[in-house]
């Protein structure tokens, strides 16, 4: 098996346009479709992702197959998740025509990546994708949550989104995506991608983000959902102090302050200054009274839905 994709196998600008024309495909803004037309870029992505010969890679939004081909040449197996009917139908034929010797190592899942719950074949070890700008963060978080076997991730996203994902506490762009991504992995920027490698060229630059799954999960007695509820509340009103921002979550400002003090966090602090571990501590220290009130609200909601109330 070669370590890099051969020039004949990869798609160039003329190949992309020819394929698109044959399929009657016009990239749509609605699905954030910008196809990579530069072979050197997909080689660079595979190299930066450190894709190995024994990797089972899952790719989201393969489009016409530019990155898919480079991944398949290097990895043991590739599973692509594609929502578009026309693109999903055409991709297996492109793989068979360009990499016939590797076609049996390719699987296609025709689905929305936001709802996919299982993949064919062995569990994925890596996620590599050019993610549509409009759904990049929710898709990334869903895949990390759903497939814990994914050890390494490299995604190409809008540069601004890349900055948010990789931001550290104290940064102006540190927020919900930064904290939630850090729950799963060590996150860092892994490079910049210009606009001219795409068709059509987007109005913004792109960035590569590397996520290496934590070998040790965040140590906490709180569940992920409990921690994420604190994160969401803290950044919903990011200009407010945590005492005020978390009052709804805790049941009152006083209850929020009690949880913060117990967690060793200043009630006057703001969400952008906290690590994921600190958010977990706050979640752990939600008062029994707050949890009881929350449970009662949930029970009433269930009763209403059943028509009992």
N, C-alpha and C positions, 0 to 999 in steps of 0.2 A: 504494500500500500504506500503511495507517495505521501509526502508530508505537506505538499501544497497542491492546490488545484491546478490542473494543466490549463493553458490559455484556451484550448479548443472547448473545454467543458464549460468554462465560465461565460456569462452573458455580458456582451458589450452594449454600447448605446444603440447600434444598428439592430442587434438581436432583440433588445427590449422593445424597440418601436415596431419591429416586424411582428413579434409575438402579440403585442397589444393590438396591432391593426388586424391581425388574423382573427383575434378573439372579439374584436369590436369593443375593446376595453378603453375607457377614458378614465384616468385616475380621478377619484372623487374626493372633495374636501370633507364630505360627510364622514367618510371612513378614514380620513387622514392618510390617503394613499400617495406616497412619494416613493417611486421605485429607484433603487440604487442601480446606476448604470456603469459604475466604475469597478473593474475587476480588482484593481489594487486595493480599493477600499474594503471589499469583502475579504480579501486575503488578510488585510491588516486586522479586521475585526476577529477573524478566526484565531490569528496569532495572539492578539491582545487577550482574548478569552481563554487562552492556554488550553484549547481543545486538544484532548489526547486521543490516541488510537483506541482506547477502551471506553471512551465516553458515550453515553446515551444522551443525545442532545434533543431538547424540545425547543422548537422555534415557533414564535407567535407572529402571525401576519406575514407569511412567506412571499405573498404577492406573486410575481412571475417566476421566482426561484433563484434570484441572483445570489443571495446569501446561502440559501439551501444547498446549492451545488457545492460551494466551497466547504460548507460544514460536512457534507456527505463524503467528500473526498478524504477528509481527515478523521472524522469520528467513526465509532463502530456502527452506530445507528442514529438516524434523525427522524423525529416525529414532528410534523408541521401542523399547526392548528390554524385553519383559515376559515373565515366566516363568509367570504364572497363566493357565491355559487359558481360563477364563471371561472374564477381563478382556481378554486378548489378542484373543479372538474379537469382543468388543463394541466395542473402541475405534475401529476404522475407521468403524463406523456412527455413532458419536458425532461424530467429526470431520466426516463427510459431512453430518450434519444441522445442525451448528452453524457450520461454516466450509466450505460447499460450494465456494466459489471457490478454496480453498486445499488441498482434499482431495488433489489430484494432487501436492502438495508433501510429503505425509506417507507414511512407510514404517513398517511394523511388523516387528520381528524377534521371533518367538515363541521365546525361548530364555532360558537362565540366563545372566545377564551375566558370571558368573564363568568361563564357557567360551566365550563368543562370540569368534570370531577374525576375522570380517569383517562388513562392513556394506554394504548395497546403495547404489548411487549414488555421488556424489562423496565424497571423504574428509572426515570430520568436522573442523570447526575449533573447535568448542566442546562442552563437556560440561556440561549443567545438569540437576540431579536432586535429588529428595527421596529420599535413600537409606534403605533399611530399616536400622534401628538395628543389627540383629544381624550384618549383613555389610558395613557401610558402608566400613570401611577396606580389606578385601581386594578389594571390587568397584572402589573408586576406584583402587587401585594397579594392578589388572589392566587397567583401561581406559587408564590413562596409559601403561602398558608396551606394550599391544597397538596403540594408535592414536597414534603419534608426531605425527600432524598436528593433534591437539587442542592448540590454543594457550592457550585460556582455559577454566577450569573454575570452576563455582560449585555447591557441593553443600550441601544442608541435612541436617544430621546431629544426633544427640544433642549437647547443649551440652558435655558432658564430652569427647566425641570431638572436637568442634571445637577445644576447648582443647588436646588432645593433638596434633592435626595441626598447629596453628599455634604450638606451644610452641617457645621458643628454648633453646639450650644453657644449662644451669644451672637451668632451671625444674624444679620437682618432678614435673611431668607430662610432661616431655620424655622421649621413648622411641622405640621402633621406628617407630611411625607417623610421628612428627615427622621422623626422619632420612630414612626412605624417601620420604616425600612431597617433602622438600627435595631429594632426588636429582633429581627431575623438574622441580620448580617453586619459585617464590617463593610462600610460603604465608602467608596472614594471615586473621584473623577479619574477617568482613564484615557482622556484625550478629547480632541475637538474634531469635528467633521464639517467641512465647508458645504456650501449650498450647491456647488456645481457638479456634485457626484450623484445628484438626484434628477429624476424626470417625473413630473415637472419640478423645477427648482423651487423649494419652499421660500417663504419670506423671512425665515429665521435660520440661524445656524443650529447645528446639532452637536450633542456631546455624548461621549461614551461614559457609562457608569458601571463600575465593577462592584459586585456584592459577593462577599465570601461568607457563607453561612457560619454563624457562631458555633464553635465546637462545644461550648458550654452555654446553654440558654440563659437568659436573664434570670438570676436567682430571686424568686418571689413566690409567695403563697397565693398571690392574686392570679386570676386567669387572664389570658390575653385580652378577652373582651372587656374585662374590668379595667385593665390598664389603658386600653384604647379609648374607653369611655372618658377617662380623666384627660387624656391627650386631646380628644375632640372638644371637651368642655373648655380646657385651658386656652385653646387657640381660636375658639369661636368668638371670643372677645379678647383678643390678644393685647389690646392696649390697657386692659384692666389688670389690677393686681390679682394674684391667684385667689386671694380671699374672696374677692367679688366674682371673678370669673367662674369659680367652682361652687358658688353658693347654690345654684340650681342642681348641680350634680350631688352635692352633699345634703341638700334639704334646707340649708340656711347658711348665712355667712359665718355664723358662730361655729356650726358643724364643720364647715370648710376649714376654718382656722384651726380647729382642734385636730383635724386630720393632717394638716400641714405641719403643725408644731410637732405632732407625734412622729411625723416622717423626717423631722429635722430640716424642714424647708421653711424659709421666711414667708409669712402670709403676705408680705409686701412684694415678694418676687413676682416675676412674670414668666409665662410659659417658655419663652425663647431662651431662658437661662438654664433650664433643667435638662438633665440627661434622662435617657429612657429608664435607667435604674431608679432615679428619683421619682419619676412618674409612677413606677411600680410600687415604691414605698408609700406614696400617697394613697394608691388604690388599696393597699393592704390595711391602711389605717382608717378607712371609711368606718364611721361608727356603726355599731349594731343597730341603733335607732334608725339611721339613714337607710341601712340595708333592709330593715323591716318595713319601712315606709315604701321603699322601692318595690319590695316584694308584693306589698298590698296593692300598689298601683298596677303591677303586672297581673295579679290575680283578678282584679276588677276588670282589666282590659279583656282577659280571657273570658270572664263571665259575660261581658257585654257582647263579645263576638259570638258566644253561644246563645245569646238571647236570654240568659238567666237574670240579668240585671236590668 
